[in-house]
Amino acid sequence: MKKKGPILGIIIISIIAGIAALATSSENESNSFEQYDVDMSRTHGSISTALGSPVLGNPDAPITIVEFGDYQCHQCHNWFVNTKPMIMRDYIETGKANLVFVDFAFLGRDSPKAAQATYCADDQNMYWEYHGTLYTSQESKIDNGWANTERLKAFAFSLNLDMELFNECLDSDKYSKRVQYNSQQARDNGVNGTPGFFIVGPDFDQKTIGGAQPFSVFKKVLDSMV
């Protein structure tokens, strides 16, 4: 009977330690995205873009275009080259709409790393420049090496980024969870392929556009919301 006291004490201490560890783990998980200095309330329609790209255009524009894309997606490249410039000219630069890019990095092993690299560039306020470099440098074959770590660093060098900071960011997988979160947002919102678009209007009306549709398709939807 005398031995039960010490044993019971050890059990109680173990339970307390376990609870403390669980509480710390939960706190760390809930704060896991705070390091990114983003507004977790940034929601457009059914989509949280809190961990997506910086807003392209006027943040207060009445319409938000949410684009889900993969940097190895050839149709994403086609939309970037053929449709986006006209949307920039007629809607984003005029303040009628803004755009947020959300990663759906699923096409190949290099896709998540390429997405992470854009946020490493964003640490130096060069997100959209790096984003554009990836699409203009895209090669037709997925995972042929054009978006591997070595090339991603070469792209950063071509943009005159601080390479010590960029390399440290990319090598540490600093933004891996951020990219995972964004890809899960795509799945949660029923995105099955890229590019996928959600157009969210001022009255919270939301319309979807699938694929690299021509400018006329976007114009029809956008004009109906202006």
N, C-alpha and C positions, 0 to 999 in steps of 0.2 A: 504493500500500500504506500509506503514512503517513496517509492520510485515514481509514482504517478505524477507527483507535483512537477518535477523537472521535465518529464516527458510532455505533460500537458502544456507547460510553459513554452517548450520548443515548438509544439504544434501551433499554439496561438501566435507566436512570433512569426512563424512561417506563413500563416494565413494573412497576418497584417502586412508582411512584406510583399506577398502576392497581390493583395489589393492595391497597395501603393504602386507596384509596378504596372498593374493594369490601368490605374488612373493616369499614370504618367504616359503610358502608351496611347491611351485614348486622347489625352490632351495633345500629344505630339501629332496624332493623326488629324485632329480637328484643326490644328494650326499648320498642317503640312504645306498649305498653299500660301501662307501669309508672306513668305519670303519673296514672292513674286510681285508684291506691291500692286495688286489688282483689286478691282471692286467686285467682290463676290456677289453683289446684287445686280450686276450687269446682265440682265436677262431680256431677250427679245422674243416675244411670243412664247413658245414652249421651250426655247433653247437658252441655256446659260452659255454666254460667250466670255465669262469672267476670265478664263485662262486662254482665250483665243488671242488673235493678233491685236496690236494697237488699232484703234478705229481709223480707217482711211476716209478722210473727209471730215465734215462738220459733225461732231458728236451729237449735236442737237438737231440734226436733220430729221425730218418727219418720217423718213423711210430708211430701214436698215436692210441691207442685203447680207445675209449670212451664207458664206460659201464654205462647203465642206470639200476638201481636196487632199490629194496625195501628190507629192512632188515628182513621183515617178509615173504619174497618170498622163498618158498622151493626150487624152481628151481635155484634161485640165489645161495642158499646154495650149491646145487649140483654142480654148475659150480665152485664155490669157492673151493670146496673140490677135485673135479675130474679133472678139466681142467686147472684152473689157475696155479697150481704148475708147470705144464709142459711149460706153456707160460712164466712163470717167469724164468724158467731154460734156455729155448732156445732163448728167444727173449728179455725179459726185462733185465735180468742180463748180457746179452751179448751186450747190447746197441743198438740192432736193433729196439726196440720199447719201448714205455712207455705206461702207463695206467692212465686214469683219471676216477674216479667214480663220476657219477652225480646222485643225488637222484631223484627217481620217487616214492615218498612216498604216495602211494594211496591205499594200500591193507586194512588198518585198522586204528583205532583211535590212536594206539601206534606207527604207522610207522613214522609220522612227528617228533614226540618227539625223537625217536631213531636216526633219521637223524640229528636232532639238537645236540644231545649228542656227535656225532662224531666231530662236529666243536668246541664244548666246550673242547673236548680232544685235538683238534688241537691247541687250545690256549696254550697248554702245550707241543706242539710238539709230540703228541702221537696219531695222527689221525689214522694211519694205524694199530697200535696196538689195538686201540679201535674198529676199523672197523672189524678186524679179530676176536676179542672177541665176537662181536655181532653175526657173522655168526657161529662161533663154539659153541655158546650158544643157538642158535635158537631152538625153540621147534616147533613141527609140526602144532599146532593149532594157528591160528591168533587171537591176542587179548585175549589170555588166561592169561595174566599177566606177561609173561616172559620178555617183553620189556616195562613194565610200568615204571613210574618215579623212584619208589623205586629200582627196579632191575637195571635200568640204572646207578643209583648212586652206587649200589653195584659193578657193573662192573668197574666203575672208581676207586673205593677203591681197587679192586683187582689188578689194574695196578699201584697202589701207586701214583695216581694223588693227587694234592693239593685239598682236598675235599671242602674247603671253596670257592675256586675260581670256581671249577666245579659246585657246587650246586648253587652258585649265578648266573652263566651263564645259567644253565638249567632252574632254577625257573623263570628267567626273560624273557624267550623266546627270548633271544638275537638273535638267528639265525633262527627264524621262517620265516622271509621274504626271507632269503637265500634259505631255503628249498622250499618255494613256487616258487621262481624264477627257481630253478632247475627242479622242477616238470613241470613247464610251458614249459621249454626247451624240455622236453620229448614230451609233447603234440604237440608243434610247429613242432617237427621233425617227427611226425607220429608214435611215440612209443606207441603201444597199450597194451603191456604187458612186464613183466620182467622175466629174464634179456633181455635187448636189446643192441646190440653192433653196433657201427660205427667204421670201420677201415679206417683211413685217411692216405694216402700215401704221399710221398715226392712231387709228382706232383699234389697234391690236389685231386687226385682221391679218391673216397669214396665208400666203400662197406658196406653193412649191413648184420648182422647175427642175426637172431631171436632165442631166447631160449637158453637153456643150452646145446649147441651143443658140441660134443666131440672134443678133441684136433685136430684130423685129419682135421676137417672142418676149424678151425682157421689156421692150418698150411698151407693149400692150399691157403687161401687168403693172409696170411702174406708173404709167399714165393713168391707170384706173384708180391709183391710190393717191395721186398728187392732189 
